Amino acid sequence: TTEVWQLLNKVKQELAGLETALDKTAKKLEEGQNALHTTKRYTARLQKQLDAVQLLDEEDKHDKE
């Protein structure tokens, strides 16, 4: 009986360690997702700026004609 309780306690400790590892992994995944979202917004903002420059260039070419 003692061996069974010792085994159960060891399994409980292992599960607690796995839970901690899963929590850390979930947090890192969330951080990564947030970084991707931020990068996506930044990329979209840069694309808008590039589009505006291209539009100005096209207007400048049209004015010179």
Disulfide bonds with the S-S distance in Angstrom:
none
